[in-house]
Structures are given as C-alpha cells and as structure tokens.
Amino acid sequence: MAQTETPGTEVPRTRLRWWTELPLLLLVYGCYSAGRLLVRGDVDDAVEHGLTLLRAEKLLHLNAEHPLNRLFTREPWLGIPADFWYASLHYLVTPAILVWMFRARAEQYRRARTWLMTSTFIGLIGFTLVPTCPPRLLSASHGFVDTMAHYSSYGWWGGDASAPRGLGGMTNQYAAMPSLHVGWALWCGVMLWWYGGNRLTKVLGVLYPLGTALVVMGTANHYLLDALAGIAVMGVGHLLAPWVTRTVDRVRARLFPALAKAGGPPIVSGGCQTSAGERIPRQRESRPGAGAEPDPSPTDAGDGAPAPAR
C-alpha cells in the first residue's frame, strides 16, 4: 500500500547525478593521493614516530604486529592472499560500495558519501602532522618482515611499496597514521550492516573491516595504534558529516539560488487550480444521485426494521 506524507512534512531532496558525483569523488581521491605523495615529512621524524608507537604498544601490552607478521611470513598461504588483500581491496571494495549505495540506496547515499569524504580529509591532516614510518620500514633489528617485498614475485607490486612495480617512488610510504585502509574498510562494513538487508551482508560487514585490520598489521604496513586511529577518524568524520552537509547546502544556496529553489519540496497542486464545484477525476459524489433516497440511519428505522444492505 502506498504511503502518503502529511502535508507540510515533505523533506527537500536534491536529485544526485552520476556525472556530478563521479568528478567529485575523483577530486577527493586525487587530493588523498596527492596529499600522501606531497607530504613526505622528514624521515628521521617518521622513524621516531613509528618507534614511539611501538614503545607505547609494548608498554600497554598491545603489540599484536609481531606475532601476526611472523605468521604471515612463515605461512605463504596466509601471507600471499594478505598481500593481495592489502594491495587490491582498498581500491575495489570502497568504490563498489559507493556505486551500490548510489544506485540502490539513493536517500542514504549523500550522507554516507559525505561521511567518507570528511573522514578522508581528516586522515590527510594526520599524514601531514604525524608522518609515521610503518613497521616494515624499520631496521631489521626490530623484527619485522616486509611481506609485500617477501612475496613480491607473486604479485604486481614492487619490493619497495604496494604500488605497481616501478611506481614505488611515487607513493608516500610514511603515511601510516592513521590507517585509512582500516577506516575505509570500517565504513564499508557499516554500509553493508545498515543497508545490506540480509544476513550474508551483515556477516561480510563484520569480516571485511576485521580482516583488513589483521592484514595491515600482519603485512607490517601498520601498527595496531594506526588501526585504532583509523577507527577514531571515521568516528569523528561521522559526527562532522551532518555539519558538513548543512554547510555545503548553505554555500550552494548562496552561490546557486536557482538550484536551491529547484531542490525544494514539490508543491502538491503542481500549479493546477480547480474551480468551485469542479470534481477531481474519479472522485465519488458526496451527495446521493437524482431520485435516490438516502439510506435510513438506525435512528430513522423502526424498531424491528431490518438493517439496510451494505
């Protein structure tokens, strides 16, 4: 049965188009990649930040990277798929979820996209202020093995980064804090849990971010604190997303007032007017037809009179 909205409660909706969304998303991803590339920071500072995280984890007994890294290095059946996971899914699953949300969950898409974009920009601030050396780039005395280099003959990446061979120098390998691999995976998991609609998608919504967290630590690309920072960044982005949406709407209303009016709630009458006595098509007559007697009400009928047929 079709649902109707109470007059005056319609929510303004701006219809999104793929040809405006795609350049916006490409712009955000371009800023993300450029930020990682340009903000390299000082190597000594990055190494010191990495060692500080490692010391803090050992002090708090949170050092999960070493056992996972040893396991992935010792067992190729775990290490090789983990490297493919790290090098691929980050760039495949997130766009796929965005496309799915855009096509199947249009009403929730804008909020979800804004949440992802806001968190990504917060992550870029972290890359800028706290360049961090990942575990795999620390000296061998710290006991980490770069599984991407260890299994590089099995994949398309080179021995110096997760980028394709020959392009390792074009990436910022000290952009480890926070882990947006974990942050983006958490966003994907939440989308699958909230909007997937069946038990399988909910299971995938839990397994994907959890698996990504294990992979980034087992491949020695991130510390546990990097992963926790990625989760925290997504939390802050979620809180800021409504404010960002309202700010963008206000700016757009000032710069493009015609578009703002076009996105407002539709007028029910649609510009149509009816004259006095004119009926809407297929509307029932409110008065009895000519020559027809009105149905007697119970008060009009006599005591013993049968009830009128219905």
Solvent accessible surface area in square Angstrom, and as a share of the most:
residue,aa,sasa,rsa
1,M,239,1.07
2,A,92,0.71
3,Q,175,0.78
4,T,127,0.74
5,E,95,0.43
6,T,89,0.52
7,P,112,0.71
8,G,75,0.72
9,T,80,0.46
10,E,46,0.21
11,V,93,0.53
12,P,82,0.52
13,R,137,0.50
14,T,65,0.38
15,R,186,0.68
16,L,41,0.20
17,R,94,0.34
18,W,153,0.54
19,W,139,0.49
20,T,74,0.43
21,E,10,0.05
22,L,86,0.43
23,P,73,0.46
24,L,58,0.29
25,L,38,0.19
26,L,109,0.54
27,L,114,0.57
28,V,13,0.08
29,Y,93,0.36
30,G,36,0.34
31,C,47,0.28
32,Y,4,0.02
33,S,44,0.28
34,A,40,0.31
35,G,17,0.16
36,R,56,0.20
37,L,55,0.27
38,L,137,0.68
39,V,43,0.24
40,R,105,0.38
41,G,45,0.43
42,D,75,0.39
43,V,76,0.44
44,D,110,0.57
45,D,72,0.37
46,A,0,0.00
47,V,47,0.27
48,E,83,0.37
49,H,59,0.26
50,G,0,0.00
51,L,32,0.16
52,T,66,0.39
53,L,28,0.14
54,L,4,0.02
55,R,130,0.48
56,A,34,0.27
57,E,0,0.00
58,K,106,0.45
59,L,142,0.71
60,L,105,0.52
61,H,167,0.75
62,L,67,0.34
63,N,41,0.21
64,A,34,0.26
65,E,0,0.00
66,H,20,0.09
67,P,67,0.42
68,L,32,0.16
69,N,1,0.01
70,R,130,0.47
71,L,59,0.29
72,F,16,0.07
73,T,31,0.18
74,R,152,0.55
75,E,50,0.23
76,P,65,0.41
77,W,172,0.60
78,L,50,0.25
79,G,0,0.00
80,I,31,0.16
81,P,72,0.45
82,A,5,0.04
83,D,0,0.00
84,F,71,0.30
85,W,73,0.26
86,Y,18,0.07
87,A,10,0.08
88,S,20,0.13
89,L,50,0.25
90,H,6,0.03
91,Y,89,0.34
92,L,112,0.56
93,V,35,0.20
94,T,5,0.03
95,P,62,0.39
96,A,57,0.44
97,I,14,0.07
98,L,17,0.08
99,V,87,0.50
100,W,75,0.26
101,M,0,0.00
102,F,51,0.21
103,R,194,0.71
104,A,62,0.48
105,R,87,0.32
106,A,68,0.53
107,E,130,0.58
108,Q,48,0.21
109,Y,3,0.01
110,R,50,0.18
111,R,158,0.58
112,A,6,0.04
113,R,22,0.08
114,T,8,0.05
115,W,16,0.06
116,L,11,0.06
117,M,28,0.13
118,T,17,0.10
119,S,0,0.00
120,T,2,0.01
121,F,86,0.36
122,I,41,0.21
123,G,0,0.00
124,L,22,0.11
125,I,100,0.51
126,G,16,0.15
127,F,2,0.01
128,T,67,0.39
129,L,128,0.64
130,V,58,0.33
131,P,11,0.07
132,T,0,0.00
133,C,1,0.00
134,P,4,0.02
135,P,0,0.00
136,R,27,0.10
137,L,62,0.31
138,L,16,0.08
139,S,68,0.44
140,A,91,0.70
141,S,103,0.66
142,H,59,0.27
143,G,41,0.39
144,F,19,0.08
145,V,59,0.34
146,D,25,0.13
147,T,0,0.00
148,M,1,0.00
149,A,40,0.31
150,H,99,0.44
151,Y,8,0.03
152,S,24,0.15
153,S,98,0.63
154,Y,133,0.51
155,G,11,0.10
156,W,106,0.37
157,W,0,0.00
158,G,7,0.07
159,G,42,0.41
160,D,74,0.38
161,A,3,0.02
162,S,33,0.21
163,A,15,0.11
164,P,65,0.41
165,R,130,0.47
166,G,79,0.76
167,L,79,0.39
168,G,3,0.03
169,G,59,0.57
170,M,119,0.53
171,T,42,0.25
172,N,2,0.01
173,Q,45,0.20
174,Y,47,0.18
175,A,6,0.05
176,A,3,0.02
177,M,29,0.13
178,P,6,0.03
179,S,0,0.00
180,L,5,0.02
181,H,15,0.07
182,V,4,0.02
183,G,0,0.00
184,W,19,0.07
185,A,2,0.02
186,L,47,0.24
187,W,0,0.00
188,C,0,0.00
189,G,3,0.03
190,V,29,0.17
191,M,2,0.01
192,L,24,0.12
193,W,119,0.42
194,W,131,0.46
195,Y,32,0.12
196,G,16,0.16
197,G,66,0.64
198,N,79,0.41
199,R,201,0.73
200,L,119,0.59
201,T,24,0.14
202,K,71,0.30
203,V,69,0.40
204,L,83,0.41
205,G,5,0.05
206,V,76,0.44
207,L,95,0.47
208,Y,25,0.09
209,P,19,0.12
210,L,98,0.49
211,G,14,0.14
212,T,5,0.03
213,A,19,0.15
214,L,76,0.38
215,V,10,0.05
216,V,0,0.00
217,M,10,0.04
218,G,0,0.00
219,T,0,0.00
220,A,0,0.00
221,N,7,0.04
222,H,10,0.04
223,Y,0,0.00
224,L,34,0.17
225,L,38,0.19
226,D,0,0.00
227,A,3,0.03
228,L,83,0.41
229,A,23,0.18
230,G,0,0.00
231,I,78,0.40
232,A,59,0.46
233,V,16,0.09
234,M,1,0.00
235,G,36,0.34
236,V,69,0.40
237,G,0,0.00
238,H,76,0.34
239,L,137,0.68
240,L,72,0.36
241,A,3,0.02
242,P,63,0.40
243,W,137,0.48
244,V,37,0.21
245,T,30,0.18
246,R,129,0.47
247,T,40,0.23
248,V,72,0.42
249,D,49,0.25
250,R,133,0.48
251,V,76,0.43
252,R,65,0.24
253,A,42,0.32
254,R,210,0.77
255,L,118,0.58
256,F,110,0.46
257,P,76,0.47
258,A,76,0.59
259,L,111,0.55
260,A,42,0.33
261,K,165,0.70
262,A,83,0.64
263,G,13,0.13
264,G,28,0.27
265,P,67,0.42
266,P,108,0.68
267,I,135,0.68
268,V,136,0.78
269,S,61,0.40
270,G,60,0.58
271,G,68,0.65
272,C,100,0.60
273,Q,172,0.76
274,T,92,0.53
275,S,75,0.48
276,A,110,0.85
277,G,82,0.79
278,E,100,0.45
279,R,124,0.45
280,I,111,0.56
281,P,114,0.72
282,R,239,0.87
283,Q,94,0.42
284,R,221,0.81
285,E,107,0.48
286,S,118,0.76
287,R,182,0.67
288,P,87,0.55
289,G,52,0.50
290,A,115,0.89
291,G,84,0.81
292,A,56,0.43
293,E,147,0.66
294,P,95,0.60
295,D,105,0.54
296,P,71,0.45
297,S,46,0.30
298,P,124,0.78
299,T,125,0.73
300,D,107,0.55
301,A,35,0.27
302,G,51,0.49
303,D,147,0.76
304,G,83,0.80
305,A,52,0.40
306,P,122,0.77
307,A,92,0.71
308,P,49,0.31
309,A,107,0.83
310,R,250,0.91
